[in-house]
Amino acid sequence: MRKVASDTATHVLSDASKVLALIENGEQSLDDALDSSLTYPELRRTVSSLLFFYFRRKKLIDRWITSLAARPPRPRLRRLLSIVLTQIRCQSKIAPESAVNVAVDLVKAEGKLNESKFVNAVLRRAVTDMPELADAPDEVLPNALLKKWRKTFSAEEIAQMCRAFLVPAGFTFRAEHGFEPPEEWQLRQIPNCGDYRFFESSAPGVVLESEALKHGKIYIQDPATALAPSLPDMTNVKSVLDVCAAPGGKALLLSERMRADAVLVAADRSARRQKYTRENFRCRGLAFQVVVAEARELTGSFDLVFADVPCSNTGVFRHRPDAVWRFNESEQKRITALQYEILESAAELVAPNGQLIYSTCSVEPEENAGQIERFIARHSEFEIVAQKQLLPGIEHDGAYACLLKRRAKSIRK
């Protein structure tokens, strides 16, 4: 039994270090690496929990390594130290001494005797020299992003987002109309979700193994996802196009508000992710068309065009804590250019008197209101009906959404 536990701890440490390398090298996001790159996928939940803790406390862990090591460790060793220090300081299910032993043995097994001595010295010192957990934004958030946010948000807004970043997100899902989740799921209904019913469950394992999930009675998502689908007036909408649909979560939200005779086309450039869209529609009996295509490749005229565009993900750090550490200006410039390209393409597909939704899961003005200002300046045929920015909080992610309407007759600027 002890050997099995030791092997499991070694596998967790090995996979966590592997995922961290993929993220740092810019090869994959945390979500993608956990989904596709684990050597031991049965340990996904444990590895995920460990890395979520790490990214929430990355600033502390980085400083801690600097104070413990006489010289900067090589990237491979630094990643190993980062994971073990996270175990020691932020997790209570493993004894610090055990975590140290597993790390040292792992390095020894690789034939790196001198490195194992270095790791042992650093980690033994760490066990008796643990830093306090500070929750102030300066102690938690990346310096570059914090500097940027201070130009946009108040001190209280930044403190709110920092608190949300540090608190593990609850397990939430949306129940389809007509389905009542059972009491044994240990539920709390989340307020202020408009036409939708979102719940938080303290028994995620039971929910994930339920027949309700398998048959499409519920959908795992955050309440913030309802912001954009709640905006359009669906009264006269007979045709809907979702241009960045995969895996179909927003389309499902829209479908609950659609007329019985309305049709929906779900487009996305990712053939792999569109497989999930098809499955989500199939298990709910929805005969929506699923298309693999870029927004610029689409044709037609629709009463409602929905563009939930790629973004920097700074509003969803509760579920993607690596996003704030991957943020940089050059990548944001690339993303904003792509966003605007999609917005322009989507606008061409809106029928006269039709509606256009532009949305992101970012809190950056350049990706949100700034894009709309630029678009409106060039398109007199559109007018803003409503726009909302939701900042991340303890109960929900952040999101931005703008509803535009195309005038029946107008001359483009």
C-alpha positions in Angstrom: 0.0 0.0 0.0 2.8 2.4 0.9 4.6 1.6 -2.4 1.3 2.4 -4.3 0.9 5.7 -2.5 4.6 6.6 -3.2 4.1 5.7 -6.9 1.0 7.9 -7.1 2.8 10.8 -5.5 5.6 10.4 -8.0 3.3 10.3 -10.9 1.4 13.4 -9.8 4.7 15.3 -9.4 6.0 14.1 -12.8 2.8 15.0 -14.6 2.4 18.4 -12.9 5.9 19.3 -13.9 5.3 18.2 -17.5 2.1 20.3 -17.7 3.9 23.3 -16.3 6.7 23.0 -18.9 4.1 22.9 -21.7 2.5 26.1 -20.4 5.7 27.9 -19.8 7.0 27.0 -23.3 3.8 28.4 -24.8 2.8 25.0 -26.3 -0.5 24.6 -24.4 -2.9 26.2 -21.9 -3.5 24.6 -18.6 -6.9 23.2 -19.8 -5.5 21.8 -23.0 -2.6 20.2 -21.3 -4.7 18.6 -18.6 -7.1 17.3 -21.3 -4.5 15.8 -23.7 -1.0 15.6 -22.2 -1.1 13.7 -19.0 0.8 10.5 -18.8 -1.5 9.4 -16.0 -4.9 10.8 -16.9 -6.6 9.0 -14.0 -4.8 11.5 -11.8 -6.2 14.5 -13.6 -8.2 15.8 -10.7 -5.2 15.7 -8.3 -2.8 17.3 -10.8 -5.4 19.9 -11.7 -5.9 20.9 -8.1 -2.2 21.2 -7.5 -1.6 23.4 -10.5 -4.6 25.6 -9.8 -3.1 26.3 -6.3 0.3 27.0 -7.9 -1.0 29.6 -10.4 -3.0 31.3 -7.6 0.1 31.6 -5.5 2.8 31.8 -8.3 4.1 35.1 -7.1 4.7 33.8 -3.6 6.2 30.5 -4.9 8.6 32.4 -7.2 9.8 34.7 -4.4 10.2 31.7 -2.1 12.4 29.8 -4.5 14.6 33.0 -4.8 15.0 33.2 -1.1 15.8 29.5 -0.6 18.2 28.8 -3.5 21.7 30.2 -3.5 21.6 30.2 -7.3 18.8 30.3 -9.8 17.8 26.7 -10.6 17.5 25.4 -14.1 14.0 25.6 -15.6 13.4 21.9 -15.1 14.4 22.0 -11.4 12.6 25.2 -10.8 9.3 23.7 -12.1 9.9 20.7 -9.8 10.5 23.0 -6.8 7.5 25.1 -7.7 5.2 22.1 -7.6 6.6 20.7 -4.3 6.6 24.1 -2.6 2.9 24.4 -3.6 2.2 21.0 -2.0 4.1 22.0 1.1 2.5 25.5 1.6 -1.0 25.2 0.0 -2.1 21.6 0.3 -2.7 19.7 3.5 -3.3 16.2 2.2 0.4 15.4 1.9 3.0 15.7 4.7 5.8 18.2 3.8 8.5 15.6 4.6 6.8 13.1 2.3 6.6 15.6 -0.5 10.3 16.4 -0.2 11.2 12.7 -0.2 9.2 12.0 -3.4 10.9 14.9 -5.2 14.4 13.9 -4.2 13.8 10.3 -5.1 12.4 11.4 -8.5 15.5 13.3 -9.3 17.7 10.5 -8.1 15.8 8.0 -10.3 16.8 10.2 -13.3 20.4 9.7 -12.4 21.0 13.3 -11.3 22.7 12.8 -8.0 24.1 16.3 -7.6 20.7 17.8 -8.5 19.0 15.6 -6.0 21.3 17.0 -3.3 20.4 20.5 -4.4 16.6 19.8 -4.4 16.9 18.1 -0.9 18.8 21.1 0.6 16.3 23.7 -0.8 13.2 21.8 0.2 14.5 20.8 3.7 15.1 24.5 4.3 11.6 25.3 3.0 9.9 23.0 5.5 11.2 25.1 8.3 10.9 28.5 6.6 7.4 28.9 5.2 6.2 32.4 4.1 2.8 33.8 5.2 0.0 33.7 2.7 -0.7 37.4 1.8 -3.9 38.3 -0.1 -3.2 41.9 -1.3 -3.2 42.4 -5.1 0.5 43.4 -5.0 1.3 40.0 -3.4 -0.8 37.9 -5.8 -1.4 39.4 -9.3 1.2 39.6 -12.0 3.0 43.0 -12.0 2.3 43.8 -15.7 -1.4 43.0 -15.5 -1.8 44.8 -12.2 -0.2 47.9 -13.6 -2.5 47.8 -16.5 -5.6 47.2 -14.4 -4.8 50.2 -12.2 -5.4 52.4 -15.2 -8.9 51.0 -15.7 -10.3 49.8 -12.4 -10.7 51.2 -8.9 -8.7 49.8 -6.0 -11.9 48.1 -4.7 -12.6 46.5 -8.1 -9.1 45.2 -8.3 -9.3 43.9 -4.7 -12.6 42.1 -5.6 -11.0 40.4 -8.6 -8.0 39.4 -6.5 -10.3 37.8 -3.9 -12.1 36.0 -6.7 -8.7 34.8 -8.1 -7.7 33.3 -4.7 -10.9 31.4 -4.0 -11.4 28.1 -5.8 -14.4 28.3 -8.1 -17.4 26.3 -7.0 -18.8 23.5 -9.2 -21.7 25.1 -11.1 -24.0 23.9 -13.8 -27.2 25.0 -15.6 -30.3 23.0 -15.5 -32.4 22.8 -18.7 -36.0 24.0 -18.6 -38.2 21.3 -17.1 -35.5 19.5 -15.2 -35.4 19.6 -11.4 -32.0 18.6 -10.0 -32.3 16.1 -7.1 -31.7 17.1 -3.5 -28.9 14.6 -3.1 -26.8 16.7 -5.4 -26.4 19.1 -2.4 -27.4 22.2 -4.3 -27.6 26.0 -3.9 -29.4 27.9 -6.7 -27.4 30.9 -7.8 -29.4 34.1 -7.9 -29.7 36.8 -10.6 -29.3 34.6 -13.7 -32.3 35.9 -15.6 -34.2 33.3 -17.5 -31.7 30.6 -16.7 -31.3 28.4 -13.6 -27.8 27.9 -12.4 -26.8 25.8 -9.4 -23.7 25.2 -7.3 -23.2 21.6 -6.1 -21.0 20.4 -3.2 -21.2 16.9 -4.6 -19.5 17.3 -8.1 -18.7 13.6 -8.4 -22.3 12.6 -8.1 -23.4 15.2 -10.7 -20.6 14.2 -13.2 -21.7 10.6 -13.0 -25.4 11.3 -13.4 -27.7 10.3 -16.1 -28.9 13.9 -16.3 -25.5 15.0 -17.5 -25.3 12.1 -20.0 -28.7 12.9 -21.5 -28.3 16.7 -21.7 -30.5 17.7 -18.8 -27.7 19.8 -17.4 -24.7 21.6 -18.7 -21.5 22.3 -16.8 -20.8 26.1 -17.1 -20.4 29.3 -15.1 -23.3 31.7 -14.5 -21.3 34.5 -16.4 -21.9 32.6 -19.6 -25.6 33.7 -19.5 -24.7 37.4 -19.8 -24.5 37.6 -23.6 -27.4 35.1 -24.5 -29.7 37.1 -22.2 -29.3 40.4 -24.2 -31.1 39.9 -27.6 -34.8 40.2 -28.1 -35.8 36.7 -29.5 -39.4 37.6 -30.3 -39.0 37.8 -34.1 -35.7 35.8 -34.4 -36.2 32.9 -36.8 -32.5 32.3 -37.8 -29.4 32.4 -35.6 -25.8 32.0 -36.5 -23.1 31.4 -33.8 -19.8 32.1 -35.5 -17.5 30.8 -32.7 -19.7 28.1 -31.3 -17.6 25.2 -30.0 -18.3 23.4 -27.8 -21.8 24.8 -28.0 -22.5 26.1 -24.6 -23.7 29.6 -25.7 -25.8 28.1 -28.5 -27.5 25.9 -25.9 -28.3 29.0 -23.8 -29.7 30.7 -26.9 -31.8 27.7 -27.8 -33.7 28.0 -24.5 -34.9 31.4 -25.6 -35.5 30.6 -29.3 -38.9 30.3 -31.0 -40.0 26.7 -31.7 -39.7 27.4 -35.5 -36.3 29.1 -35.3 -33.1 27.5 -36.8 -29.5 27.8 -35.6 -26.2 27.3 -37.4 -23.2 26.6 -35.1 -19.9 27.4 -36.8 -16.4 27.2 -35.5 -12.9 26.8 -37.1 -12.0 23.8 -34.9 -13.1 20.4 -36.3 -12.0 18.7 -33.1 -14.1 21.0 -30.8 -17.1 20.8 -33.1 -17.3 17.1 -32.3 -18.4 18.2 -28.8 -20.9 20.7 -30.3 -22.5 17.9 -32.3 -22.7 15.7 -29.2 -24.2 18.5 -27.1 -26.9 19.0 -29.7 -27.5 15.3 -30.3 -28.1 14.4 -26.7 -30.6 17.2 -26.4 -32.4 16.3 -29.6 -31.5 19.6 -31.3 -31.3 19.4 -35.1 -29.0 22.4 -35.4 -26.5 22.6 -38.3 -22.8 22.3 -37.3 -20.3 23.8 -39.6 -16.5 23.8 -39.5 -15.4 27.2 -40.9 -13.8 30.5 -40.2 -16.2 33.5 -39.7 -15.0 35.0 -42.9 -15.9 31.9 -44.9 -19.6 31.9 -43.8 -22.4 33.2 -46.0 -26.1 34.0 -45.6 -28.3 36.4 -43.7 -29.5 35.9 -40.1 -31.8 37.6 -37.7 -29.3 37.1 -34.9 -25.5 36.6 -35.3 -23.7 35.7 -32.1 -19.9 36.3 -31.9 -18.3 35.0 -28.7 -14.8 35.7 -29.9 -11.4 34.4 -28.7 -9.9 36.6 -26.0 -7.2 36.9 -23.4 -9.4 35.1 -20.8 -8.6 37.6 -18.1 -12.2 37.4 -16.9 -12.1 33.6 -16.3 -9.1 33.3 -14.2 -11.1 31.5 -11.5 -11.3 28.5 -14.0 -8.1 29.3 -16.0 -5.6 30.7 -13.4 -2.8 30.4 -15.9 -4.4 33.0 -18.1 -3.2 36.0 -16.1 0.4 34.7 -16.3 0.3 34.2 -20.0 -1.0 37.7 -20.7 1.3 40.0 -22.6 0.9 43.0 -24.9 2.1 41.4 -28.1 -0.4 38.5 -27.7 -3.2 40.9 -26.9 -2.5 42.8 -30.1 -2.8 39.6 -32.1 -6.0 38.7 -30.3 -7.6 42.1 -30.7 -6.8 42.0 -34.5 -8.5 38.6 -34.7 -11.5 39.7 -32.7 -12.1 42.7 -35.0 -11.7 40.5 -38.1 -14.4 38.2 -36.7 -16.6 41.1 -35.7 -16.5 42.6 -39.2 -17.2 39.2 -40.8 -20.1 38.6 -38.4 -21.6 42.0 -39.2 -21.8 41.1 -42.9 -24.2 38.2 -42.0 -26.7 40.3 -40.1 -30.0 40.8 -41.9 -31.7 44.3 -42.0 -33.3 44.9 -38.5 -31.2 42.0 -37.3 -29.2 41.8 -34.1 -25.5 41.2 -33.5 -24.0 40.1 -30.2 -20.3 40.6 -29.6 -18.9 39.0 -26.4 -15.7 38.0 -24.6 -14.7 36.5 -21.3 -12.1 39.3 -20.9 -12.1 42.4 -18.7 -9.7 44.3 -21.0 -11.2 47.5 -22.5 -9.2 47.0 -25.8 -11.0 43.7 -26.3 -14.4 44.9 -25.3 -15.9 48.4 -25.4 -12.8 49.6 -27.4 -13.6 47.2 -30.2 -17.3 48.3 -30.3 -16.3 52.0 -30.4 -14.0 51.3 -33.4 -16.7 49.2 -35.1 -19.5 51.8 -34.6 -17.2 54.5 -36.0 -17.0 52.6 -39.2 -20.5 51.2 -39.4 -23.3 53.7 -39.3 -25.7 50.9 -40.2 -25.4 49.6 -36.6 -26.4 51.0 -33.3 -25.7 49.9 -29.8 -28.7 48.6 -27.9 -27.0 47.5 -24.7 -23.5 46.6 -23.4 -22.4 45.2 -20.0 -19.1 44.4 -18.4 -19.2 41.8 -15.6 -16.1 41.7 -13.4 -15.1 38.4 -11.8 -16.5 37.7 -8.3 -16.7 34.9 -5.8 -19.8 33.4 -7.5 -19.1 34.0 -11.2 -16.5 34.7 -13.8 -16.1 38.0 -15.7 -17.7 38.6 -19.1 -18.4 41.4 -21.6 -21.3 41.6 -24.0 -22.7 44.1 -26.4 -25.9 43.9 -28.3 -26.0 45.8 -31.6 -28.9 46.2 -34.1 -28.7 46.7 -37.8 -30.9 49.5 -39.1 -33.3 48.5 -41.9 -31.8 51.0 -44.3 -28.6 52.9 -43.9 -25.5 54.0 -45.7 -22.2 52.5 -44.4 -19.6 55.1 -43.5 
